[in-house]
């Protein structure tokens, strides 16, 4: 009789997945309760979709009728890159986004893995591949299967690999013996990640306030970033790695073997701020970042971030570009962010532009930003 668990592991390795674990599709009851508490505390910020049907997120079986097993896999996206230096002109990109968008990369390999598995066991298999775009608590499912454990920074930590891994899942309508057994290690008494957060996003261990998280603010947040959090962004133009950078488990990180995830396949570790602020329209933005995760915040989000980072890193050479954005960019969010950036880089020019914007700009948020710049340009 064919050992299905062994066949699954072999299929996973054949398609580049370094680790794989099989879990049940039973509801994730404890994680559902934790999610509801998190939502009750308003920790989801502007991610309203997280509050839609929390019970479904904790019920893997709901995503594939007849599912009998869920396979969780991990693949390293870690790459050795030079230590980041802003040099007064660059914004920093989170490590997971340096290559191609994993939402495009993982699903084909996951489905290929399922086909290889089906051929190995010799029976028809229905499968659904998941890659962080479906309503599933994937870290909880992976932890229950024994792939790793959820750390105090809310990332999944693999005992001998750390947290620089992308997760994927495949639901299958055949029975496979669950891997079972949670890792024997944990964060223990370590709390390095909690005070390291530049914006104090951790309410406590395992409790992240998304509304203060740099990754949320630079990627998911749709409006102006609160003034009190802007300096905390530092040089991060897309995402943030601070709580992973300080994690001791990441000393075990292994470089990715997937060329699609290497920095050479995407935007790399940093972006030139003046170059970003020169992107005039949405078609140019989409052409520039096609196939990468940097499309997620759209032009208005990424240029908002670029403006704020320009002030944070002292990118004075961006003043002409920022003045142009503050004066006539079609996106109010970019105009407002450019005014704030100019207030720190060229207060005289910022004052003149703000004085005009507070009475003539058609958008209320930009007028409010202009008033704030005039009343306290240092804030």
N, C-alpha and C positions, 0 to 999 in steps of 0.2 A: 504493500500500500504506500502511495506517495505521501511523504511528509510535507504537508502544505506550508507549514511555517518555514521549513528549510527552503522550499521552492520559492517562497515569497522573498526571503532574504537574498537568495541568489539572483532573483529578478531585479531586486532593488540595486544590488551591486553592479549588475550588468548595465544599468542605465545611470550609473553615477551617483546613486544615493548612498552616502557613507554609512548611515545608520538607519535602521527601520525597526519598528515595533508594532505589534498587533494589539488592538484593544477591542473591547466590546462596544456595541452601539447602544447600550443602556443609557438612560438619562444621567447627566452629570449633576446629581442632586445638590451636593455641597457647593459646587461651583455656580449653580443657578442661584442659590441663596446668597453667595458672595456677590454675584453680579447685581442682584436686586438691591443689596445694601449699598453698593457703589453707585448705582443709579439714584437711589433715594437721597444720597448725599450730593447729588448734582455733579459728580466727578466727570461725567461724560462731556461737559461743556457744550460746544456746539454740535457734537456728533449725535444728533437726534435719532439717527438710525439705530444706535445701540439700544435705545429704549423700546424699539418696535419688537414685540413678541420675544421677550427675554427667554421664555421657556423653550422656544425653538432653538435658540443658540446653544442651549444645553442638551439638545436631543439630536444626536448625530443621525439616528434612524429616520428622522423626518426629511432628510435631504436626499434619500434614495429609497423609495418604497421597496421593501423586501430586503434591505441591507442586513447583513449578518455579522459583518466585521468592518472595522476601520483601521487602515494602515497609516501610521504616522511616520514620516521620513524627515531627515534633515540633511542639508548640504551646506558646506562652509562657503561663505562669501568673503572670508577674510583675505586681505591682500596686503603685502608689505609695501607701504608707501613712505616717502620721506616725512619727517615730523612737520606738521603744518606750521607755516609762517605766513601771516597775512601780508607782510611787506607793504602795508598801507594801501593795498590794492586788490586783495583777494578775499573771497568768501569761501567758507568751508562746506563741503558736502559730506553727509553721513555715509559711512562705509558701505551700507547695503545698496546705496543708490549710485555708486561709482561706475558700475557696469550697466548692462541692459536691464530693463524692467523685469523683475522676476515673475510678474504676473504673465508675461509673455513666454518666459523661458521654462517655468516649471510644468504647466499643464501638459504639453506634448510629451514630456518625459514620463510624467506620472501615468498617462494613458498607455504609453508604450510599455511601461513596467507591468501594468495590468494585463496587457495582451501577452507578454512573455510569460507571466504567471499562469494565465489561462492555458496557454499551449503546454506548459510544463505539467499541469495537473490533468489535462485532457478533458476538461468539461467546459461548457459555455459559461461565461462570466459576464454579468453586467457590472459596470463600474462607473463611478463619478469621481472626477479629480477636483480637488479643492486647493486653492492657493491664496488664502487670506482675502478672498473677494466674496465669500459666502457667509451666511449667518451661523458661524460655528465658533465655539470657544476652543480654538485649536491648541493653545498652550495647555489648557486643562486636559484635552483629549490625549495629547502627547505625553503629559505627565502620568496620566492614569495607565497608559500603555507601557510605561517604564522607560520612555526615551530620555527623560531628564526630570528636573524639578523646577518649579517656579521660584525664582529668587526674590529677595526683598525689593529689587528694582523692577519687579513684575515681568522680567524676561525669563524665557526658558533656558536653564543652564544644563548643558550636557557635562557630566562629571569629568570626562577626559578631553573635552573639546571647548568648553566655555559656551558663550552665548552668540558668537559670530556665525550663526547658522540660520538659514531660511527653512521654514517648515512647510510641509505639504502633506496632504492627506488623500487617500483613495478609499472610497466606500465600495464594498464588494458584496454581492449577494450570495456568497458561499461561506461556509463555516471554516474558520482557521483557529487553531489553538491560540488563545491570547498569550502574549509574551509574559505579562504579569511581573510583579516585583518592582517596587519603586527603588530608586537609587538609595544607597546607604548614606550618602553624603548630603550635606545641606549647607546653607549659608552660615550656620552656627551662630557665633556671636558677632560676626563681621557686619559692619554697617557702613562701610566706606562709601557706598553709592549714595546714601541718603544725604549727607551734608555736601557732597560734591556737586549736586545739582545747582547750576547757576541761578535758577529762578525759584528755588525751594518748592519744587513740584511735588515732593513726597510729603504727604500728611503724616505718614508713618511707614513702617515696614509693610510691604505688599499693598500699599495704598497710595495710588498715584492720582493727583488732581490734574486731569488732562488740560484744564484751562490754564495751567501754569507751565506745562511741558513744552520745551522748545520744539520738539518734533511736531506736536500738535499745532503749535502756533505758526510754524513756518510751512506746514503742509496742508493741514485740514481747516484751519481757522479761515473763515471767509471775509472777515472785516478787518478794520484797522487793529493792529496789535496794541493792547493797552500801554499807555506811556510808561507806567511804572515797571513794565517788563522788558522794554526795548533794549536797555543797556545790557540786560542779562543775556540777550541773544549772542553777545560778543560777535564772533565772526561767522556764526552758523547761518548760512543762507538757505540750507535745505536739510532739515533733520538735525539730529544731535546724537553724539556717541558718548557723552561724558560718563554716564552711569555704567557703561560697559568698559570704557577705558580704564576705570579704576578697579574693576572686578578682578580679584585674584584668580578666579577660574580661567580667565582669558589668557593666562600665561601658557595654557595648553593649546591655544589656537593653532590650527593647521591651515595653510594657504589653500584657497579654492583650487580645485582641479578643473573647474568649468571655465573655459575661455570666455563664455558669454558674460560671466560675472566679474571678470577682471577689469580694472580701471581703464585699460586700453580700449575696451568695448563700449564705453560710455563716456560720460562727462569728466570722469576722473575725480581726484580729491579736492579740487578747488576751481572756482570760477572767477574770471576777471570782472570786477564790478563795473568798470566803465563799459566793457563789452556788453554786459547784461543790460545796463541802462540805455544802450543804444538800440535795443530791439524795439522797433516802432509799432509792430502790429501783431495780431494773433497768428496769421499765416506764417510770418517769419519765425515766431516763437515755436510753433508746432514743427516747422521744418528743422529748426535747430536742435530740438530735443526729442525728435521722433524715436520711439522705441525705448525711451528711458523713463524712469520714475519721475523725473523732473517736470513732466507734463501735468502731474497731479494738481499743483496749486494754480495752474494756468499762468498766463503772462502777468495778470494783475497781482497774483500772489507772489510770484518769484521776483518781480521788479519791486514790489513793496519791500520784500526782504532785502533785496540788494541795496535799496536806499537806506534802510535802517543800519545795515552792516557797514555801509560806506561811512556813516558818521561814527560808528563804534570803532572802526579801525583807522580813522583819520585819513580817509581817502580824499584829500583835497583836490587831486586832479579830476575828480568826478563832479566838481562844482558846476561846470558848464552843462553837463548832461543832466544834473539834478535840477538846475534852473529851468532847463527846457521842459523836463517832466512836470515840474511844479506849475509851469505856465500853461501848458497846452496838452498834456497827456489826456486821452479820452477817458481814462479810468480814474474816478475820484480817489480811490484808495491809493493809487500811485502818486497822485498830486499831493495828497496829505502827507504821505510818508516822505516825499521829496522835500516838502517844507520843513519837516522836523529834522531831516538830515542836514539841510542847509543851515538851520539855526545853530548847529554845532560846528559847522565847517566854514561858513561865511555869514556871520550874523547880520552884517549890513545888507547884503543881498537878500538874505532871508526876510529881514524886516520889510524891505520894499515890496517883495512879492507877497508877503503875508498881509500887508496893509491893503494891497489891491484885492487879494483873494477874499478877505473878510467881508467885503461888500459886493463883489462882482461874481464870485464863483457860484455856479448854479446848485452845487451840492452842499447840504447842511453840514455834513461831516467835515468837509474841507474848510468851510467857514469856521467851524469850531476849532479845527486844528490851527488855522491862521490866528484866531484869537488867543489860543494857548501859546503859540510861538511869540506873539507880541507881548503877552503878559509875563511869560517866564521862558525865555529861549533856552535856558540851561536844563529845563526839566525834560 
